[in-house]
Amino acid sequence: MRADRPSRGLFRVALVAAVLAGSIGRAPAAEGAEETLKTLYRIALSAEMCGFPIAPRQSEALGKSMNRALTESGLDPDAAEELYRDVDASLEAEGWDKVCAAGGDWARNYRALLAANTK
């Protein structure tokens, strides 16, 4: 089920730090990097809101993957924040009960995507 939202601020702080660490200006593979970033945001939000398991090592690797995708995307801080809000709104629209269902499609995808993005 859905967790309380107070810890959402931690992801926003990490997002702002990652954006500030990233470069400004569009990289050649920017669109692919944006799609990767959306997936990484979805993973992070799911871990937070659904209580899906994520080990500290995985969390650190996920943050590094976000930093890399942000740099490759060339998004400025406002655009990165907007992308984050879009992913959040998309998850809200799907319904947290569905997104967080332990036996659901996203839960299975979450585990595979988390493993693939936190090597």
C-alpha positions as CSV (number, residue, x, y, z in Angstrom):
1,M,0.0,0.0,0.0
2,R,0.9,3.6,-0.2
3,A,3.4,5.0,2.3
4,D,3.2,8.5,3.8
5,R,4.6,11.3,1.7
6,P,7.0,13.1,4.1
7,S,10.1,11.2,2.8
8,R,9.3,12.4,-0.8
9,G,11.4,15.4,0.1
10,L,14.5,13.3,0.2
11,F,14.1,12.3,-3.4
12,R,13.5,15.9,-4.4
13,V,16.7,17.0,-2.6
14,A,18.5,14.2,-4.4
15,L,16.9,15.3,-7.6
16,V,18.0,18.9,-7.2
17,A,21.5,17.9,-6.2
18,A,21.8,15.6,-9.2
19,V,20.5,18.3,-11.6
20,L,23.0,20.8,-10.2
21,A,25.8,18.3,-10.7
22,G,24.7,17.6,-14.3
23,S,25.7,19.7,-17.3
24,I,23.4,22.2,-19.0
25,G,22.7,21.8,-22.7
26,R,21.3,18.9,-24.7
27,A,23.5,15.8,-25.3
28,P,23.1,13.9,-28.5
29,A,21.4,11.0,-26.8
30,A,19.1,13.3,-24.8
31,E,15.8,11.7,-25.7
32,G,17.1,8.2,-24.7
33,A,18.5,9.6,-21.5
34,E,15.1,11.3,-20.7
35,E,13.3,7.9,-21.1
36,T,15.9,6.3,-18.8
37,L,15.5,9.1,-16.3
38,K,11.7,8.6,-16.3
39,T,12.2,4.9,-15.6
40,L,14.7,5.8,-12.8
41,Y,12.2,8.3,-11.3
42,R,9.5,5.7,-11.4
43,I,11.7,3.2,-9.6
44,A,12.6,5.7,-6.9
45,L,9.0,6.8,-6.4
46,S,7.8,3.2,-6.3
47,A,10.4,2.3,-3.6
48,E,9.3,5.3,-1.6
49,M,5.6,5.2,-2.0
50,C,5.0,1.5,-2.2
51,G,7.7,0.4,0.3
52,F,9.3,-1.8,-2.4
53,P,12.6,-3.2,-1.1
54,I,15.8,-1.3,-2.0
55,A,19.1,-2.0,-0.3
56,P,21.3,1.0,0.6
57,R,23.8,-0.1,-2.1
58,Q,21.0,-0.2,-4.7
59,S,19.8,3.2,-3.6
60,E,23.3,4.7,-4.0
61,A,23.7,3.0,-7.4
62,L,20.2,4.3,-8.4
63,G,21.3,7.9,-7.5
64,K,24.4,7.5,-9.6
65,S,22.3,6.3,-12.5
66,M,20.0,9.3,-12.1
67,N,23.0,11.6,-12.1
68,R,24.4,10.0,-15.3
69,A,21.0,10.2,-17.0
70,L,20.5,13.8,-16.0
71,T,23.9,14.7,-17.4
72,E,23.2,12.8,-20.6
73,S,19.8,14.4,-21.0
74,G,21.1,17.9,-20.7
75,L,17.9,19.0,-18.8
76,D,18.0,22.2,-16.9
77,P,16.8,22.0,-13.2
78,D,13.3,23.3,-14.0
79,A,12.9,20.7,-16.9
80,A,14.2,17.9,-14.7
81,E,11.7,18.9,-11.9
82,E,8.9,19.0,-14.4
83,L,9.8,15.5,-15.7
84,Y,9.8,14.3,-12.1
85,R,6.4,15.8,-11.5
86,D,5.1,14.2,-14.7
87,V,6.3,10.8,-13.6
88,D,4.7,11.3,-10.2
89,A,1.4,12.4,-11.8
90,S,1.5,9.4,-14.1
91,L,1.8,7.0,-11.2
92,E,-1.0,8.8,-9.3
93,A,-3.2,8.5,-12.4
94,E,-2.5,4.7,-12.6
95,G,-3.5,4.5,-8.9
96,W,-1.1,3.6,-6.1
97,D,-3.1,0.5,-5.2
98,K,-2.4,-0.9,-8.7
99,V,1.2,0.4,-8.9
100,C,2.0,-1.0,-5.5
101,A,0.2,-4.4,-5.9
102,A,2.9,-6.9,-4.8
103,G,1.9,-9.4,-7.5
104,G,1.2,-6.8,-10.1
105,D,3.0,-6.1,-13.4
106,W,4.9,-3.1,-12.1
107,A,6.1,-4.9,-9.0
108,R,7.7,-7.6,-11.2
109,N,9.1,-4.9,-13.6
110,Y,10.4,-2.9,-10.6
111,R,12.5,-5.8,-9.4
112,A,14.0,-6.4,-12.9
113,L,14.6,-2.7,-13.6
114,L,16.1,-2.1,-10.2
115,A,18.5,-5.0,-10.7
116,A,19.4,-3.7,-14.2
117,N,20.0,-0.1,-13.1
118,T,21.9,-0.8,-9.9
119,K,24.7,-3.1,-11.0
